[in-house]
């Protein structure tokens, strides 16, 4: 790994397919999130890069990776079996690259759903919890909770970071679903966001004032009124079992 803690990797999905990945492992990392992209853009999208950079600043390593269709430049997402196999391959690669770190998995929209489907079918080895950066509960203007039924087969904690105006997740359906999942599911809703793609400036630590309103806006994530929501929610803000990530000097909820 180079001095920046960022390393390109190649992940074998099966005997004929390999996909690209990017590991960011800051010095002193306390956990690793295996992070899948959404349906429309790959792992290098500014949203994905900014999430990874923001988490790195909070002591969380990430392994981003491509799904095979995105790797070959296609637009149509892979069949679920192939996508779920890719999730498993990425988790296995993270275990190999950072065997000392507790593992979590998830992703943006489609990538998060493929991760939860994989977990629901058969537990991802070593994964302690799932994080969704906008869970896609249904197609636009077609409200239904059918796509969430598999979540009842997931028996590890789940964190839902959700935009309050997301057209892919009617909160009137998502909130009752999360409630039925019980203590294993924790929601964090951002009322003014559509999908979970916050608009403010660069990701910062809490309490450092409002984010800059400049060129950094385009790639910014996890920012609400100057607080690094993504990093803090994943690290300690909400009641999610990331206890390995807590610091001695800020372990209050």
C-alpha positions as CSV (number, residue, x, y, z in Angstrom):
1,X,0.0,0.0,0.0
2,X,1.3,3.5,-0.8
3,X,1.9,6.3,1.7
4,X,-1.6,7.7,1.2
5,X,-3.2,4.5,2.4
6,X,-5.0,4.1,-1.0
7,X,-4.4,1.1,-3.1
8,X,-6.1,-0.2,-6.4
9,X,-7.0,-3.8,-6.2
10,X,-8.3,-6.5,-8.6
11,X,-11.1,-8.7,-7.3
12,X,-11.8,-12.1,-8.8
13,X,-15.6,-12.7,-9.0
14,X,-15.4,-16.1,-10.7
15,X,-13.2,-18.1,-13.1
16,X,-13.8,-15.6,-16.0
17,X,-14.6,-12.2,-14.3
18,X,-12.5,-9.7,-12.4
19,X,-13.5,-6.3,-11.3
20,X,-11.6,-3.2,-10.1
21,X,-11.6,-2.1,-6.5
22,X,-10.0,0.7,-4.4
23,X,-8.9,0.2,-0.8
24,X,-8.4,3.2,1.4
25,X,-7.0,2.1,4.8
26,X,-5.9,5.0,7.0
27,X,-3.2,4.5,9.6
28,X,-4.9,3.3,12.8
29,X,-8.1,2.2,11.1
30,X,-10.6,0.5,13.4
31,X,-13.0,-1.1,10.9
32,X,-13.5,-1.5,7.2
33,X,-16.7,-0.9,5.2
34,X,-17.0,-2.8,2.0
35,X,-18.9,-0.3,-0.1
36,X,-20.9,-1.0,-3.3
37,X,-21.9,1.7,-5.9
38,X,-25.4,2.5,-7.1
39,X,-26.9,1.4,-10.4
40,X,-26.1,4.5,-12.4
41,X,-22.5,5.3,-11.5
42,X,-19.4,3.4,-10.5
43,X,-17.0,3.4,-7.5
44,X,-15.1,6.5,-8.8
45,X,-18.2,8.8,-8.7
46,X,-17.6,11.9,-6.5
47,X,-20.2,10.7,-4.0
48,X,-18.5,7.4,-3.5
49,X,-15.0,8.9,-3.3
50,X,-16.2,11.5,-0.8
51,X,-17.8,8.9,1.4
52,X,-14.6,6.9,1.4
53,X,-12.4,10.0,2.1
54,X,-14.8,11.2,4.9
55,X,-14.8,7.8,6.6
56,X,-11.0,7.6,6.3
57,X,-10.8,10.8,8.2
58,X,-12.8,9.1,11.0
59,X,-10.7,6.0,11.2
60,X,-12.8,3.7,8.9
61,X,-11.2,2.0,6.0
62,X,-13.2,1.3,2.9
63,X,-13.1,-1.1,0.0
64,X,-15.0,0.3,-3.0
65,X,-15.5,-2.0,-6.0
66,X,-17.2,-2.3,-9.4
67,X,-20.0,-4.6,-10.4
68,X,-19.2,-6.5,-13.6
69,X,-21.6,-4.5,-15.8
70,X,-20.0,-1.2,-14.7
71,X,-16.5,-2.7,-15.2
72,X,-17.2,-3.4,-18.8
73,X,-18.9,0.0,-19.4
74,X,-22.5,-1.4,-19.5
75,X,-25.6,0.4,-18.3
76,X,-27.9,-2.5,-17.4
77,X,-27.2,-3.9,-13.9
78,X,-26.1,-7.5,-13.5
79,X,-28.5,-10.2,-12.6
80,X,-28.9,-10.6,-8.8
81,X,-27.0,-13.8,-8.6
82,X,-23.9,-12.2,-10.3
83,X,-24.2,-9.0,-8.3
84,X,-24.5,-10.9,-5.0
85,X,-21.5,-13.1,-6.0
86,X,-19.5,-9.9,-6.6
87,X,-20.5,-8.6,-3.1
88,X,-19.2,-11.9,-1.7
89,X,-16.0,-11.7,-3.6
90,X,-15.4,-8.1,-2.4
91,X,-16.0,-9.1,1.2
92,X,-13.6,-12.0,0.8
93,X,-11.0,-9.6,-0.7
94,X,-11.4,-7.1,2.2
95,X,-10.9,-10.0,4.7
96,X,-7.6,-10.8,2.9
97,X,-6.4,-7.2,2.6
98,X,-7.2,-6.1,6.1
99,X,-7.7,-9.2,8.2
100,X,-7.2,-7.4,11.5
101,X,-10.2,-5.1,11.0
102,X,-13.9,-5.7,11.8
103,X,-15.9,-5.8,8.6
104,X,-19.1,-4.0,7.7
105,X,-20.7,-3.9,4.3
106,X,-23.3,-1.9,2.3
107,X,-23.6,0.6,-0.4
108,X,-25.5,3.3,-2.2
109,X,-29.0,2.3,-3.4
110,X,-28.7,-0.7,-5.7
111,X,-25.3,-1.7,-4.2
112,X,-26.8,-1.7,-0.7
113,X,-29.7,-3.8,-1.8
114,X,-27.5,-6.4,-3.5
115,X,-25.4,-6.5,-0.3
116,X,-28.5,-7.2,1.9
117,X,-29.8,-9.8,-0.5
118,X,-26.5,-11.6,-0.4
119,X,-26.5,-11.4,3.4
120,X,-30.1,-12.6,3.5
121,X,-29.3,-15.7,1.4
122,X,-26.2,-16.7,3.3
123,X,-24.3,-14.6,5.9
124,X,-21.3,-12.8,4.5
125,X,-18.3,-14.2,6.4
126,X,-17.0,-11.8,9.1
127,X,-19.5,-9.0,8.3
128,X,-20.9,-7.5,11.6
129,X,-23.5,-5.1,10.2
130,X,-24.9,-3.4,7.0
131,X,-25.1,0.2,6.1
132,X,-27.4,1.6,3.4
133,X,-26.7,5.0,1.8
134,X,-30.3,5.3,0.6
135,X,-32.2,2.0,0.5
136,X,-34.2,1.6,-2.8
137,X,-37.4,0.2,-1.5
138,X,-39.3,0.5,-4.8
139,X,-39.2,1.9,-8.3
140,X,-40.1,5.6,-8.8
141,X,-43.8,6.4,-8.4
142,X,-44.5,2.7,-7.7
143,X,-44.7,2.5,-3.9
144,X,-44.3,-1.0,-2.5
145,X,-42.3,-2.7,0.3
146,X,-41.8,-5.9,-1.7
147,X,-38.1,-5.2,-2.2
148,X,-37.7,-5.0,1.5
149,X,-39.0,-8.5,2.4
150,X,-35.6,-10.1,2.2
151,X,-34.4,-7.8,5.1
152,X,-36.2,-10.1,7.5
153,X,-33.6,-12.8,6.6
154,X,-30.8,-10.5,7.6
155,X,-29.9,-11.1,11.3
156,X,-27.2,-8.6,11.8
157,X,-27.6,-4.9,12.6
158,X,-28.6,-2.6,9.7
159,X,-28.2,1.2,9.4
160,X,-30.4,3.1,7.0
161,X,-29.2,6.6,6.0
162,X,-32.2,7.9,4.0
163,X,-33.2,11.0,2.2
164,X,-36.6,12.2,3.3
165,X,-37.8,12.9,-0.2
166,X,-36.2,9.9,-1.9
167,X,-38.5,8.8,-4.8
168,X,-37.2,5.2,-4.3
169,X,-38.2,4.9,-0.7
170,X,-41.6,6.2,0.5
171,X,-41.0,6.9,4.2
172,X,-44.6,5.9,4.8
173,X,-43.6,2.4,3.8
174,X,-39.9,2.4,4.9
175,X,-40.5,3.5,8.5
176,X,-43.0,0.7,9.3
177,X,-40.7,-1.8,7.7
178,X,-37.8,-0.7,9.8
179,X,-39.9,-0.8,12.9
180,X,-41.0,-4.4,12.1
181,X,-37.3,-5.3,11.8
182,X,-36.9,-4.4,15.4
183,X,-33.7,-3.5,17.2
184,X,-31.4,-4.8,14.4
185,X,-32.5,-1.8,12.2
186,X,-31.6,1.8,12.9
187,X,-32.9,4.7,10.6
188,X,-31.3,8.1,10.2
189,X,-33.5,10.3,8.0
190,X,-32.4,13.6,6.3
191,X,-35.7,15.3,5.7
192,X,-34.6,17.8,3.0
193,X,-32.7,15.3,0.8
194,X,-34.1,13.3,-2.1
195,X,-31.8,10.3,-2.4
196,X,-29.0,10.3,0.1
197,X,-26.8,12.8,-1.7
198,X,-26.3,15.8,0.6
199,X,-25.4,19.0,-1.2
200,X,-23.3,21.0,1.2
201,X,-19.5,21.5,1.2
202,X,-16.6,19.2,2.1
203,X,-17.1,16.6,4.7
204,X,-15.8,17.9,8.1
205,X,-15.7,16.9,11.7
206,X,-18.6,18.1,13.8
207,X,-18.5,21.6,15.4
208,X,-16.3,23.3,12.9
209,X,-18.9,25.7,11.4
210,X,-20.8,25.6,8.1
211,X,-19.3,24.0,5.1
212,X,-17.8,26.2,2.4
213,X,-20.2,27.0,-0.5
214,X,-17.6,26.5,-3.3
215,X,-16.3,24.0,-5.8
216,X,-16.3,21.3,-3.1
217,X,-20.1,21.1,-3.3
218,X,-20.1,18.8,-6.3
219,X,-18.4,15.9,-4.6
220,X,-19.6,16.5,-1.1
221,X,-21.5,13.9,1.0
222,X,-22.6,13.4,4.5
223,X,-22.9,17.0,5.4
224,X,-25.8,18.7,7.2
225,X,-25.4,22.1,8.7
226,X,-21.7,21.7,9.0
227,X,-21.7,18.3,10.6
228,X,-20.1,15.2,9.0
229,X,-23.3,13.1,9.2
230,X,-22.1,10.1,7.2
231,X,-18.9,9.6,9.2
232,X,-20.4,10.4,12.6
233,X,-23.5,8.2,12.0
234,X,-21.3,5.3,11.0
235,X,-18.8,5.9,13.8
236,X,-20.8,6.8,16.9
237,X,-23.7,9.2,16.4
238,X,-26.5,6.6,16.3
239,X,-27.0,3.4,18.2
240,X,-25.3,1.0,15.8
241,X,-22.8,-1.6,17.0
242,X,-19.6,0.1,15.8
243,X,-18.2,0.0,19.3
244,X,-14.8,-0.8,17.9
245,X,-14.7,2.6,16.3
246,X,-15.3,4.6,19.5
247,X,-12.5,6.8,20.9
248,X,-11.8,7.1,24.6
249,X,-12.4,10.9,24.4
250,X,-15.7,10.9,22.6
251,X,-17.6,7.8,23.4
252,X,-20.9,9.5,24.3
253,X,-23.9,8.7,22.0
